[in-house]
Amino acid sequence: MDFDRLVMVMRRLALEAGDRIMEIYNSPEFEVKSKSDQSPVTEADEAADALISAGLAEAFPSVALVTEEQAASHSQSVSTFLIVDPLDGTKEFVQRRGDFTVNIAYVENGVPLRGVVYAPAKGRLFYTLADGRSVEELGAFDKDLAGELKPITVSVPDNRGLMVVASKSHRDQATDDYIARYAVKDMTSAGSSLKFCLVATGEADLYPRLGRTMEWDTAAGDAVLRGAGGEMIRFEDHAPFTYGKEGFANPFFIAFAPGVLLVK
């Protein structure tokens, strides 16, 4: 894979999708439908998916493509592929809370090597460079020319008082019970894959998720986290987290800065 070209294409498509999403977000009203699992989907999800899918298929026709909005067509396991969540945090979008993201990642042999996470309503853009290091881009987000790049890195955690981030729309008692086993200095809630980015930038030390997610929900954020020195493991046995599983469903997981003394 030509990582220089990959990063350029993923970044541009994320920005273009973000523009389309914001057009719909700022409109007086938009249609909200329910998928078969009763989760919401909007015209913004579908428009962003079509835009990104077409762009990736044109740029990388020989690479398998998995997207949330075409999930019914993806049933077989695969080891190397592009994976897209065109609008992660649809509930946040519908409630106009701003915590939603565009997510595109490249997975090779089960590992998310490169990814981009764009939060258009918040004006935050995170991605991995061609060499695998993660950055946050600052500025006007020109489609063809990157602006100022700020290297990001995970925190050096203080286990006497950790910064914890948890889901805003999917918080449950099991998650709260797990977090209660740590000494917590402060806790914040965030929607979508922004939680990974908060750990990647050192704004949080620990993000546990004891709930249902799919690989497209996590791959891009996981790539950004890894590129910033962070880790993501399975909750149950602390084994490495992998992608390309049949059905693309994730186990529970923990995303964290190395140095956090994990409990079971």
LUMBAGU-561780 format. One record per residue (C-alpha): x, y, z; residue in one letter; residue number from 1. Coordinates in nm, 3 decimals. Example, Ala and Ser with C-alpha at 12.3 -4.5 7.8 and 13.67 -1.06 7.14 Angstrom:
2
<pt><px>1.230</px><py>-0.450</py><pz>0.780</pz><residuo>a</residuo><num>1</num></pt>
<pt><px>1.367</px><py>-0.106</py><pz>0.714</pz><residuo>s</residuo><num>2</num></pt>
***
This chain:
264
<pt><px>0.000</px><py>0.000</py><pz>0.000</pz><residuo>m</residuo><num>1</num></pt>
<pt><px>0.120</px><py>0.350</py><pz>-0.087</pz><residuo>d</residuo><num>2</num></pt>
<pt><px>0.064</px><py>0.511</py><pz>0.253</pz><residuo>f</residuo><num>3</num></pt>
<pt><px>0.136</px><py>0.865</py><pz>0.133</pz><residuo>d</residuo><num>4</num></pt>
<pt><px>-0.142</px><py>0.839</py><pz>-0.124</pz><residuo>r</residuo><num>5</num></pt>
<pt><px>-0.370</px><py>0.652</py><pz>0.115</pz><residuo>l</residuo><num>6</num></pt>
<pt><px>-0.350</px><py>0.921</py><pz>0.382</pz><residuo>v</residuo><num>7</num></pt>
<pt><px>-0.411</px><py>1.197</py><pz>0.126</pz><residuo>m</residuo><num>8</num></pt>
<pt><px>-0.718</px><py>1.020</py><pz>-0.013</pz><residuo>v</residuo><num>9</num></pt>
<pt><px>-0.866</px><py>0.930</py><pz>0.326</pz><residuo>m</residuo><num>10</num></pt>
<pt><px>-0.818</px><py>1.284</py><pz>0.456</pz><residuo>r</residuo><num>11</num></pt>
<pt><px>-0.980</px><py>1.444</py><pz>0.151</pz><residuo>r</residuo><num>12</num></pt>
<pt><px>-1.277</px><py>1.208</py><pz>0.151</pz><residuo>l</residuo><num>13</num></pt>
<pt><px>-1.334</px><py>1.260</py><pz>0.524</pz><residuo>a</residuo><num>14</num></pt>
<pt><px>-1.338</px><py>1.637</py><pz>0.474</pz><residuo>l</residuo><num>15</num></pt>
<pt><px>-1.570</px><py>1.614</py><pz>0.174</pz><residuo>e</residuo><num>16</num></pt>
<pt><px>-1.804</px><py>1.384</py><pz>0.365</pz><residuo>a</residuo><num>17</num></pt>
<pt><px>-1.793</px><py>1.623</py><pz>0.661</pz><residuo>g</residuo><num>18</num></pt>
<pt><px>-1.906</px><py>1.909</py><pz>0.437</pz><residuo>d</residuo><num>19</num></pt>
<pt><px>-2.203</px><py>1.708</py><pz>0.313</pz><residuo>r</residuo><num>20</num></pt>
<pt><px>-2.293</px><py>1.599</py><pz>0.665</pz><residuo>i</residuo><num>21</num></pt>
<pt><px>-2.286</px><py>1.958</py><pz>0.791</pz><residuo>m</residuo><num>22</num></pt>
<pt><px>-2.512</px><py>2.074</py><pz>0.507</pz><residuo>e</residuo><num>23</num></pt>
<pt><px>-2.775</px><py>1.829</py><pz>0.628</pz><residuo>i</residuo><num>24</num></pt>
<pt><px>-2.702</px><py>1.892</py><pz>0.999</pz><residuo>y</residuo><num>25</num></pt>
<pt><px>-2.762</px><py>2.265</py><pz>0.954</pz><residuo>n</residuo><num>26</num></pt>
<pt><px>-3.080</px><py>2.222</py><pz>0.749</pz><residuo>s</residuo><num>27</num></pt>
<pt><px>-3.416</px><py>2.293</py><pz>0.918</pz><residuo>p</residuo><num>28</num></pt>
<pt><px>-3.502</px><py>1.923</py><pz>0.928</pz><residuo>e</residuo><num>29</num></pt>
<pt><px>-3.380</px><py>1.589</py><pz>0.799</pz><residuo>f</residuo><num>30</num></pt>
<pt><px>-3.522</px><py>1.241</py><pz>0.773</pz><residuo>e</residuo><num>31</num></pt>
<pt><px>-3.438</px><py>0.983</py><pz>1.039</pz><residuo>v</residuo><num>32</num></pt>
<pt><px>-3.509</px><py>0.616</py><pz>0.970</pz><residuo>k</residuo><num>33</num></pt>
<pt><px>-3.453</px><py>0.299</py><pz>1.170</pz><residuo>s</residuo><num>34</num></pt>
<pt><px>-3.231</px><py>0.014</py><pz>1.053</pz><residuo>k</residuo><num>35</num></pt>
<pt><px>-3.310</px><py>-0.351</py><pz>1.116</pz><residuo>s</residuo><num>36</num></pt>
<pt><px>-3.138</px><py>-0.335</py><pz>1.455</pz><residuo>d</residuo><num>37</num></pt>
<pt><px>-3.347</px><py>-0.028</py><pz>1.542</pz><residuo>q</residuo><num>38</num></pt>
<pt><px>-3.046</px><py>0.203</py><pz>1.536</pz><residuo>s</residuo><num>39</num></pt>
<pt><px>-3.106</px><py>0.536</py><pz>1.361</pz><residuo>p</residuo><num>40</num></pt>
<pt><px>-2.982</px><py>0.624</py><pz>1.014</pz><residuo>v</residuo><num>41</num></pt>
<pt><px>-3.016</px><py>0.959</py><pz>0.840</pz><residuo>t</residuo><num>42</num></pt>
<pt><px>-2.972</px><py>1.095</py><pz>0.490</pz><residuo>e</residuo><num>43</num></pt>
<pt><px>-2.636</px><py>1.226</py><pz>0.612</pz><residuo>a</residuo><num>44</num></pt>
<pt><px>-2.515</px><py>0.871</py><pz>0.690</pz><residuo>d</residuo><num>45</num></pt>
<pt><px>-2.620</px><py>0.756</py><pz>0.346</pz><residuo>e</residuo><num>46</num></pt>
<pt><px>-2.480</px><py>1.055</py><pz>0.156</pz><residuo>a</residuo><num>47</num></pt>
<pt><px>-2.145</px><py>1.036</py><pz>0.334</pz><residuo>a</residuo><num>48</num></pt>
<pt><px>-2.127</px><py>0.660</py><pz>0.278</pz><residuo>d</residuo><num>49</num></pt>
<pt><px>-2.191</px><py>0.698</py><pz>-0.095</pz><residuo>a</residuo><num>50</num></pt>
<pt><px>-1.930</px><py>0.972</py><pz>-0.128</pz><residuo>l</residuo><num>51</num></pt>
<pt><px>-1.657</px><py>0.789</py><pz>0.064</pz><residuo>i</residuo><num>52</num></pt>
<pt><px>-1.729</px><py>0.449</py><pz>-0.092</pz><residuo>s</residuo><num>53</num></pt>
<pt><px>-1.709</px><py>0.586</py><pz>-0.444</pz><residuo>a</residuo><num>54</num></pt>
<pt><px>-1.385</px><py>0.771</py><pz>-0.368</pz><residuo>g</residuo><num>55</num></pt>
<pt><px>-1.214</px><py>0.473</py><pz>-0.211</pz><residuo>l</residuo><num>56</num></pt>
<pt><px>-1.330</px><py>0.231</py><pz>-0.481</pz><residuo>a</residuo><num>57</num></pt>
<pt><px>-1.190</px><py>0.462</py><pz>-0.748</pz><residuo>e</residuo><num>58</num></pt>
<pt><px>-0.858</px><py>0.518</py><pz>-0.570</pz><residuo>a</residuo><num>59</num></pt>
<pt><px>-0.804</px><py>0.161</py><pz>-0.446</pz><residuo>f</residuo><num>60</num></pt>
<pt><px>-1.014</px><py>-0.073</py><pz>-0.664</pz><residuo>p</residuo><num>61</num></pt>
<pt><px>-0.825</px><py>-0.386</py><pz>-0.560</pz><residuo>s</residuo><num>62</num></pt>
<pt><px>-0.869</px><py>-0.335</py><pz>-0.183</pz><residuo>v</residuo><num>63</num></pt>
<pt><px>-1.175</px><py>-0.482</py><pz>-0.013</pz><residuo>a</residuo><num>64</num></pt>
<pt><px>-1.412</px><py>-0.219</py><pz>0.127</pz><residuo>l</residuo><num>65</num></pt>
<pt><px>-1.635</px><py>-0.259</py><pz>0.433</pz><residuo>v</residuo><num>66</num></pt>
<pt><px>-1.878</px><py>0.017</py><pz>0.532</pz><residuo>t</residuo><num>67</num></pt>
<pt><px>-2.145</px><py>0.039</py><pz>0.799</pz><residuo>e</residuo><num>68</num></pt>
<pt><px>-2.422</px><py>0.143</py><pz>0.563</pz><residuo>e</residuo><num>69</num></pt>
<pt><px>-2.351</px><py>-0.153</py><pz>0.334</pz><residuo>q</residuo><num>70</num></pt>
<pt><px>-2.299</px><py>-0.396</py><pz>0.620</pz><residuo>a</residuo><num>71</num></pt>
<pt><px>-2.552</px><py>-0.645</py><pz>0.487</pz><residuo>a</residuo><num>72</num></pt>
<pt><px>-2.315</px><py>-0.720</py><pz>0.200</pz><residuo>s</residuo><num>73</num></pt>
<pt><px>-2.024</px><py>-0.799</py><pz>0.431</pz><residuo>h</residuo><num>74</num></pt>
<pt><px>-2.043</px><py>-1.139</py><pz>0.595</pz><residuo>s</residuo><num>75</num></pt>
<pt><px>-1.709</px><py>-1.303</py><pz>0.533</pz><residuo>q</residuo><num>76</num></pt>
<pt><px>-1.396</px><py>-1.246</py><pz>0.737</pz><residuo>s</residuo><num>77</num></pt>
<pt><px>-1.115</px><py>-1.055</py><pz>0.566</pz><residuo>v</residuo><num>78</num></pt>
<pt><px>-0.766</px><py>-0.960</py><pz>0.679</pz><residuo>s</residuo><num>79</num></pt>
<pt><px>-0.673</px><py>-0.659</py><pz>0.465</pz><residuo>t</residuo><num>80</num></pt>
<pt><px>-0.936</px><py>-0.398</py><pz>0.381</pz><residuo>f</residuo><num>81</num></pt>
<pt><px>-1.060</px><py>-0.042</py><pz>0.406</pz><residuo>l</residuo><num>82</num></pt>
<pt><px>-1.334</px><py>0.014</py><pz>0.663</pz><residuo>i</residuo><num>83</num></pt>
<pt><px>-1.567</px><py>0.311</py><pz>0.694</pz><residuo>v</residuo><num>84</num></pt>
<pt><px>-1.817</px><py>0.451</py><pz>0.939</pz><residuo>d</residuo><num>85</num></pt>
<pt><px>-1.942</px><py>0.754</py><pz>0.745</pz><residuo>p</residuo><num>86</num></pt>
<pt><px>-2.119</px><py>0.905</py><pz>1.045</pz><residuo>l</residuo><num>87</num></pt>
<pt><px>-2.034</px><py>0.760</py><pz>1.384</pz><residuo>d</residuo><num>88</num></pt>
<pt><px>-2.255</px><py>0.900</py><pz>1.657</pz><residuo>g</residuo><num>89</num></pt>
<pt><px>-2.582</px><py>0.924</py><pz>1.465</pz><residuo>t</residuo><num>90</num></pt>
<pt><px>-2.771</px><py>0.975</py><pz>1.792</pz><residuo>k</residuo><num>91</num></pt>
<pt><px>-2.552</px><py>1.278</py><pz>1.865</pz><residuo>e</residuo><num>92</num></pt>
<pt><px>-2.619</px><py>1.403</py><pz>1.510</pz><residuo>f</residuo><num>93</num></pt>
<pt><px>-2.997</px><py>1.361</py><pz>1.544</pz><residuo>v</residuo><num>94</num></pt>
<pt><px>-2.996</px><py>1.547</py><pz>1.876</pz><residuo>q</residuo><num>95</num></pt>
<pt><px>-2.767</px><py>1.813</py><pz>1.726</pz><residuo>r</residuo><num>96</num></pt>
<pt><px>-2.505</px><py>1.770</py><pz>1.997</pz><residuo>r</residuo><num>97</num></pt>
<pt><px>-2.202</px><py>1.779</py><pz>1.768</pz><residuo>g</residuo><num>98</num></pt>
<pt><px>-2.020</px><py>1.469</py><pz>1.896</pz><residuo>d</residuo><num>99</num></pt>
<pt><px>-2.021</px><py>1.279</py><pz>1.567</pz><residuo>f</residuo><num>100</num></pt>
<pt><px>-1.736</px><py>1.178</py><pz>1.341</pz><residuo>t</residuo><num>101</num></pt>
<pt><px>-1.637</px><py>1.055</py><pz>0.996</pz><residuo>v</residuo><num>102</num></pt>
<pt><px>-1.415</px><py>0.748</py><pz>1.020</pz><residuo>n</residuo><num>103</num></pt>
<pt><px>-1.200</px><py>0.581</py><pz>0.754</pz><residuo>i</residuo><num>104</num></pt>
<pt><px>-0.931</px><py>0.322</py><pz>0.827</pz><residuo>a</residuo><num>105</num></pt>
<pt><px>-0.701</px><py>0.081</py><pz>0.649</pz><residuo>y</residuo><num>106</num></pt>
<pt><px>-0.656</px><py>-0.261</py><pz>0.811</pz><residuo>v</residuo><num>107</num></pt>
<pt><px>-0.376</px><py>-0.498</py><pz>0.717</pz><residuo>e</residuo><num>108</num></pt>
<pt><px>-0.351</px><py>-0.849</py><pz>0.859</pz><residuo>n</residuo><num>109</num></pt>
<pt><px>-0.611</px><py>-0.760</py><pz>1.119</pz><residuo>g</residuo><num>110</num></pt>
<pt><px>-0.434</px><py>-0.445</py><pz>1.244</pz><residuo>v</residuo><num>111</num></pt>
<pt><px>-0.561</px><py>-0.089</py><pz>1.176</pz><residuo>p</residuo><num>112</num></pt>
<pt><px>-0.246</px><py>0.072</py><pz>1.038</pz><residuo>l</residuo><num>113</num></pt>
<pt><px>-0.380</px><py>0.408</py><pz>0.919</pz><residuo>r</residuo><num>114</num></pt>
<pt><px>-0.694</px><py>0.604</py><pz>0.997</pz><residuo>g</residuo><num>115</num></pt>
<pt><px>-0.867</px><py>0.938</py><pz>0.996</pz><residuo>v</residuo><num>116</num></pt>
<pt><px>-1.126</px><py>1.069</py><pz>1.242</pz><residuo>v</residuo><num>117</num></pt>
<pt><px>-1.297</px><py>1.397</py><pz>1.153</pz><residuo>y</residuo><num>118</num></pt>
<pt><px>-1.545</px><py>1.573</py><pz>1.382</pz><residuo>a</residuo><num>119</num></pt>
<pt><px>-1.687</px><py>1.839</py><pz>1.148</pz><residuo>p</residuo><num>120</num></pt>
<pt><px>-1.916</px><py>2.010</py><pz>1.400</pz><residuo>a</residuo><num>121</num></pt>
<pt><px>-1.627</px><py>2.046</py><pz>1.643</pz><residuo>k</residuo><num>122</num></pt>
<pt><px>-1.363</px><py>2.136</py><pz>1.386</pz><residuo>g</residuo><num>123</num></pt>
<pt><px>-1.123</px><py>1.862</py><pz>1.495</pz><residuo>r</residuo><num>124</num></pt>
<pt><px>-0.933</px><py>1.642</py><pz>1.252</pz><residuo>l</residuo><num>125</num></pt>
<pt><px>-0.710</px><py>1.355</py><pz>1.361</pz><residuo>f</residuo><num>126</num></pt>
<pt><px>-0.520</px><py>1.111</py><pz>1.142</pz><residuo>y</residuo><num>127</num></pt>
<pt><px>-0.212</px><py>0.897</py><pz>1.102</pz><residuo>t</residuo><num>128</num></pt>
<pt><px>0.065</px><py>1.012</py><pz>0.874</pz><residuo>l</residuo><num>129</num></pt>
<pt><px>0.228</px><py>0.787</py><pz>0.614</pz><residuo>a</residuo><num>130</num></pt>
<pt><px>0.492</px><py>0.685</py><pz>0.871</pz><residuo>d</residuo><num>131</num></pt>
<pt><px>0.223</px><py>0.582</py><pz>1.121</pz><residuo>g</residuo><num>132</num></pt>
<pt><px>0.255</px><py>0.873</py><pz>1.365</pz><residuo>r</residuo><num>133</num></pt>
<pt><px>-0.068</px><py>1.044</py><pz>1.464</pz><residuo>s</residuo><num>134</num></pt>
<pt><px>-0.140</px><py>1.415</py><pz>1.437</pz><residuo>v</residuo><num>135</num></pt>
<pt><px>-0.419</px><py>1.663</py><pz>1.487</pz><residuo>e</residuo><num>136</num></pt>
<pt><px>-0.446</px><py>1.907</py><pz>1.198</pz><residuo>e</residuo><num>137</num></pt>
<pt><px>-0.519</px><py>2.269</py><pz>1.284</pz><residuo>l</residuo><num>138</num></pt>
<pt><px>-0.653</px><py>2.534</py><pz>1.053</pz><residuo>g</residuo><num>139</num></pt>
<pt><px>-0.902</px><py>2.570</py><pz>0.770</pz><residuo>a</residuo><num>140</num></pt>
<pt><px>-0.881</px><py>2.211</py><pz>0.638</pz><residuo>f</residuo><num>141</num></pt>
<pt><px>-0.806</px><py>2.276</py><pz>0.274</pz><residuo>d</residuo><num>142</num></pt>
<pt><px>-0.904</px><py>1.965</py><pz>0.077</pz><residuo>k</residuo><num>143</num></pt>
<pt><px>-0.577</px><py>1.935</py><pz>-0.112</pz><residuo>d</residuo><num>144</num></pt>
<pt><px>-0.319</px><py>2.086</py><pz>0.123</pz><residuo>l</residuo><num>145</num></pt>
<pt><px>-0.272</px><py>1.994</py><pz>0.487</pz><residuo>a</residuo><num>146</num></pt>
<pt><px>-0.247</px><py>2.278</py><pz>0.736</pz><residuo>g</residuo><num>147</num></pt>
<pt><px>-0.048</px><py>2.295</py><pz>1.058</pz><residuo>e</residuo><num>148</num></pt>
<pt><px>0.008</px><py>1.948</py><pz>1.201</pz><residuo>l</residuo><num>149</num></pt>
<pt><px>0.031</px><py>1.898</py><pz>1.575</pz><residuo>k</residuo><num>150</num></pt>
<pt><px>0.189</px><py>1.567</py><pz>1.679</pz><residuo>p</residuo><num>151</num></pt>
<pt><px>-0.021</px><py>1.393</py><pz>1.942</pz><residuo>i</residuo><num>152</num></pt>
<pt><px>0.081</px><py>1.145</py><pz>2.207</pz><residuo>t</residuo><num>153</num></pt>
<pt><px>-0.086</px><py>0.969</py><pz>2.494</pz><residuo>v</residuo><num>154</num></pt>
<pt><px>-0.044</px><py>1.085</py><pz>2.852</pz><residuo>s</residuo><num>155</num></pt>
<pt><px>0.188</px><py>0.958</py><pz>3.120</pz><residuo>v</residuo><num>156</num></pt>
<pt><px>-0.094</px><py>0.852</py><pz>3.351</pz><residuo>p</residuo><num>157</num></pt>
<pt><px>-0.103</px><py>0.906</py><pz>3.726</pz><residuo>d</residuo><num>158</num></pt>
<pt><px>-0.276</px><py>0.600</py><pz>3.867</pz><residuo>n</residuo><num>159</num></pt>
<pt><px>-0.358</px><py>0.796</py><pz>4.183</pz><residuo>r</residuo><num>160</num></pt>
<pt><px>-0.604</px><py>0.994</py><pz>3.975</pz><residuo>g</residuo><num>161</num></pt>
<pt><px>-0.688</px><py>0.892</py><pz>3.619</pz><residuo>l</residuo><num>162</num></pt>
<pt><px>-0.870</px><py>1.089</py><pz>3.354</pz><residuo>m</residuo><num>163</num></pt>
<pt><px>-1.145</px><py>0.864</py><pz>3.218</pz><residuo>v</residuo><num>164</num></pt>
<pt><px>-1.371</px><py>0.908</py><pz>2.916</pz><residuo>v</residuo><num>165</num></pt>
<pt><px>-1.686</px><py>0.705</py><pz>2.859</pz><residuo>a</residuo><num>166</num></pt>
<pt><px>-1.972</px><py>0.690</py><pz>2.614</pz><residuo>s</residuo><num>167</num></pt>
<pt><px>-2.229</px><py>0.969</py><pz>2.616</pz><residuo>k</residuo><num>168</num></pt>
<pt><px>-2.519</px><py>0.776</py><pz>2.461</pz><residuo>s</residuo><num>169</num></pt>
<pt><px>-2.436</px><py>0.416</py><pz>2.559</pz><residuo>h</residuo><num>170</num></pt>
<pt><px>-2.332</px><py>0.441</py><pz>2.923</pz><residuo>r</residuo><num>171</num></pt>
<pt><px>-2.440</px><py>0.148</py><pz>3.142</pz><residuo>d</residuo><num>172</num></pt>
<pt><px>-2.401</px><py>0.023</py><pz>3.497</pz><residuo>q</residuo><num>173</num></pt>
<pt><px>-2.140</px><py>-0.236</py><pz>3.404</pz><residuo>a</residuo><num>174</num></pt>
<pt><px>-1.916</px><py>0.039</py><pz>3.267</pz><residuo>t</residuo><num>175</num></pt>
<pt><px>-1.968</px><py>0.254</py><pz>3.575</pz><residuo>d</residuo><num>176</num></pt>
<pt><px>-1.889</px><py>-0.042</py><pz>3.801</pz><residuo>d</residuo><num>177</num></pt>
<pt><px>-1.566</px><py>-0.107</py><pz>3.613</pz><residuo>y</residuo><num>178</num></pt>
<pt><px>-1.458</px><py>0.257</py><pz>3.623</pz><residuo>i</residuo><num>179</num></pt>
<pt><px>-1.527</px><py>0.261</py><pz>3.998</pz><residuo>a</residuo><num>180</num></pt>
<pt><px>-1.240</px><py>0.014</py><pz>4.044</pz><residuo>r</residuo><num>181</num></pt>
<pt><px>-0.992</px><py>0.288</py><pz>3.953</pz><residuo>y</residuo><num>182</num></pt>
<pt><px>-0.887</px><py>0.605</py><pz>4.131</pz><residuo>a</residuo><num>183</num></pt>
<pt><px>-1.045</px><py>0.865</py><pz>3.907</pz><residuo>v</residuo><num>184</num></pt>
<pt><px>-0.942</px><py>1.228</py><pz>3.906</pz><residuo>k</residuo><num>185</num></pt>
<pt><px>-1.201</px><py>1.336</py><pz>3.653</pz><residuo>d</residuo><num>186</num></pt>
<pt><px>-1.440</px><py>1.177</py><pz>3.408</pz><residuo>m</residuo><num>187</num></pt>
<pt><px>-1.589</px><py>1.310</py><pz>3.089</pz><residuo>t</residuo><num>188</num></pt>
<pt><px>-1.842</px><py>1.182</py><pz>2.839</pz><residuo>s</residuo><num>189</num></pt>
<pt><px>-1.802</px><py>1.201</py><pz>2.464</pz><residuo>a</residuo><num>190</num></pt>
<pt><px>-1.983</px><py>1.060</py><pz>2.166</pz><residuo>g</residuo><num>191</num></pt>
<pt><px>-1.854</px><py>0.851</py><pz>1.878</pz><residuo>s</residuo><num>192</num></pt>
<pt><px>-1.487</px><py>0.776</py><pz>1.812</pz><residuo>s</residuo><num>193</num></pt>
<pt><px>-1.385</px><py>1.108</py><pz>1.969</pz><residuo>l</residuo><num>194</num></pt>
<pt><px>-1.322</px><py>0.906</py><pz>2.285</pz><residuo>k</residuo><num>195</num></pt>
<pt><px>-1.024</px><py>0.734</py><pz>2.120</pz><residuo>f</residuo><num>196</num></pt>
<pt><px>-0.889</px><py>1.071</py><pz>2.013</pz><residuo>c</residuo><num>197</num></pt>
<pt><px>-0.914</px><py>1.210</py><pz>2.365</pz><residuo>l</residuo><num>198</num></pt>
<pt><px>-0.693</px><py>0.925</py><pz>2.485</pz><residuo>v</residuo><num>199</num></pt>
<pt><px>-0.461</px><py>0.974</py><pz>2.188</pz><residuo>a</residuo><num>200</num></pt>
<pt><px>-0.410</px><py>1.344</py><pz>2.270</pz><residuo>t</residuo><num>201</num></pt>
<pt><px>-0.358</px><py>1.282</py><pz>2.642</pz><residuo>g</residuo><num>202</num></pt>
<pt><px>-0.687</px><py>1.448</py><pz>2.734</pz><residuo>e</residuo><num>203</num></pt>
<pt><px>-0.791</px><py>1.114</py><pz>2.887</pz><residuo>a</residuo><num>204</num></pt>
<pt><px>-0.600</px><py>0.811</py><pz>3.012</pz><residuo>d</residuo><num>205</num></pt>
<pt><px>-0.861</px><py>0.536</py><pz>2.992</pz><residuo>l</residuo><num>206</num></pt>
<pt><px>-1.166</px><py>0.450</py><pz>2.780</pz><residuo>y</residuo><num>207</num></pt>
<pt><px>-1.343</px><py>0.124</py><pz>2.863</pz><residuo>p</residuo><num>208</num></pt>
<pt><px>-1.635</px><py>0.002</py><pz>2.652</pz><residuo>r</residuo><num>209</num></pt>
<pt><px>-1.853</px><py>-0.276</py><pz>2.791</pz><residuo>l</residuo><num>210</num></pt>
<pt><px>-2.113</px><py>-0.270</py><pz>2.520</pz><residuo>g</residuo><num>211</num></pt>
<pt><px>-2.187</px><py>-0.359</py><pz>2.161</pz><residuo>r</residuo><num>212</num></pt>
<pt><px>-1.972</px><py>-0.202</py><pz>1.890</pz><residuo>t</residuo><num>213</num></pt>
<pt><px>-1.876</px><py>-0.295</py><pz>1.538</pz><residuo>m</residuo><num>214</num></pt>
<pt><px>-1.536</px><py>-0.279</py><pz>1.374</pz><residuo>e</residuo><num>215</num></pt>
<pt><px>-1.627</px><py>0.029</py><pz>1.168</pz><residuo>w</residuo><num>216</num></pt>
<pt><px>-1.705</px><py>0.209</py><pz>1.498</pz><residuo>d</residuo><num>217</num></pt>
<pt><px>-1.352</px><py>0.161</py><pz>1.628</pz><residuo>t</residuo><num>218</num></pt>
<pt><px>-1.096</px><py>0.098</py><pz>1.352</pz><residuo>a</residuo><num>219</num></pt>
<pt><px>-1.010</px><py>0.459</py><pz>1.265</pz><residuo>a</residuo><num>220</num></pt>
<pt><px>-0.999</px><py>0.574</py><pz>1.627</pz><residuo>g</residuo><num>221</num></pt>
<pt><px>-0.793</px><py>0.268</py><pz>1.717</pz><residuo>d</residuo><num>222</num></pt>
<pt><px>-0.544</px><py>0.352</py><pz>1.439</pz><residuo>a</residuo><num>223</num></pt>
<pt><px>-0.510</px><py>0.710</py><pz>1.565</pz><residuo>v</residuo><num>224</num></pt>
<pt><px>-0.468</px><py>0.585</py><pz>1.921</pz><residuo>l</residuo><num>225</num></pt>
<pt><px>-0.197</px><py>0.335</py><pz>1.822</pz><residuo>r</residuo><num>226</num></pt>
<pt><px>-0.016</px><py>0.602</py><pz>1.622</pz><residuo>g</residuo><num>227</num></pt>
<pt><px>-0.008</px><py>0.818</py><pz>1.937</pz><residuo>a</residuo><num>228</num></pt>
<pt><px>0.142</px><py>0.540</py><pz>2.148</pz><residuo>g</residuo><num>229</num></pt>
<pt><px>-0.181</px><py>0.406</py><pz>2.295</pz><residuo>g</residuo><num>230</num></pt>
<pt><px>-0.319</px><py>0.055</py><pz>2.315</pz><residuo>e</residuo><num>231</num></pt>
<pt><px>-0.650</px><py>-0.123</py><pz>2.269</pz><residuo>m</residuo><num>232</num></pt>
<pt><px>-0.717</px><py>-0.470</py><pz>2.409</pz><residuo>i</residuo><num>233</num></pt>
<pt><px>-1.007</px><py>-0.705</py><pz>2.463</pz><residuo>r</residuo><num>234</num></pt>
<pt><px>-1.178</px><py>-0.650</py><pz>2.795</pz><residuo>f</residuo><num>235</num></pt>
<pt><px>-1.228</px><py>-1.014</py><pz>2.883</pz><residuo>e</residuo><num>236</num></pt>
<pt><px>-0.871</px><py>-1.141</py><pz>2.863</pz><residuo>d</residuo><num>237</num></pt>
<pt><px>-0.657</px><py>-0.835</py><pz>2.775</pz><residuo>h</residuo><num>238</num></pt>
<pt><px>-0.559</px><py>-1.005</py><pz>2.448</pz><residuo>a</residuo><num>239</num></pt>
<pt><px>-0.469</px><py>-0.799</py><pz>2.139</pz><residuo>p</residuo><num>240</num></pt>
<pt><px>-0.761</px><py>-0.644</py><pz>1.954</pz><residuo>f</residuo><num>241</num></pt>
<pt><px>-0.796</px><py>-0.753</py><pz>1.592</pz><residuo>t</residuo><num>242</num></pt>
<pt><px>-1.010</px><py>-0.669</py><pz>1.289</pz><residuo>y</residuo><num>243</num></pt>
<pt><px>-1.162</px><py>-0.859</py><pz>0.999</pz><residuo>g</residuo><num>244</num></pt>
<pt><px>-1.366</px><py>-1.100</py><pz>1.212</pz><residuo>k</residuo><num>245</num></pt>
<pt><px>-1.664</px><py>-1.271</py><pz>1.054</pz><residuo>e</residuo><num>246</num></pt>
<pt><px>-1.964</px><py>-1.047</py><pz>1.106</pz><residuo>g</residuo><num>247</num></pt>
<pt><px>-1.735</px><py>-0.757</py><pz>1.208</pz><residuo>f</residuo><num>248</num></pt>
<pt><px>-1.868</px><py>-0.746</py><pz>1.566</pz><residuo>a</residuo><num>249</num></pt>
<pt><px>-1.632</px><py>-0.632</py><pz>1.841</pz><residuo>n</residuo><num>250</num></pt>
<pt><px>-1.584</px><py>-0.778</py><pz>2.187</pz><residuo>p</residuo><num>251</num></pt>
<pt><px>-1.583</px><py>-0.542</py><pz>2.485</pz><residuo>f</residuo><num>252</num></pt>
<pt><px>-1.258</px><py>-0.348</py><pz>2.498</pz><residuo>f</residuo><num>253</num></pt>
<pt><px>-1.028</px><py>-0.114</py><pz>2.688</pz><residuo>i</residuo><num>254</num></pt>
<pt><px>-0.842</px><py>0.172</py><pz>2.518</pz><residuo>a</residuo><num>255</num></pt>
<pt><px>-0.572</px><py>0.327</py><pz>2.730</pz><residuo>f</residuo><num>256</num></pt>
<pt><px>-0.240</px><py>0.500</py><pz>2.767</pz><residuo>a</residuo><num>257</num></pt>
<pt><px>0.045</px><py>0.261</py><pz>2.858</pz><residuo>p</residuo><num>258</num></pt>
<pt><px>0.115</px><py>0.305</py><pz>3.226</pz><residuo>g</residuo><num>259</num></pt>
<pt><px>-0.246</px><py>0.268</py><pz>3.335</pz><residuo>v</residuo><num>260</num></pt>
<pt><px>-0.252</px><py>-0.020</py><pz>3.584</pz><residuo>l</residuo><num>261</num></pt>
<pt><px>-0.539</px><py>-0.219</py><pz>3.441</pz><residuo>l</residuo><num>262</num></pt>
<pt><px>-0.773</px><py>-0.418</py><pz>3.664</pz><residuo>v</residuo><num>263</num></pt>
<pt><px>-0.977</px><py>-0.721</py><pz>3.573</pz><residuo>k</residuo><num>264</num></pt>
***
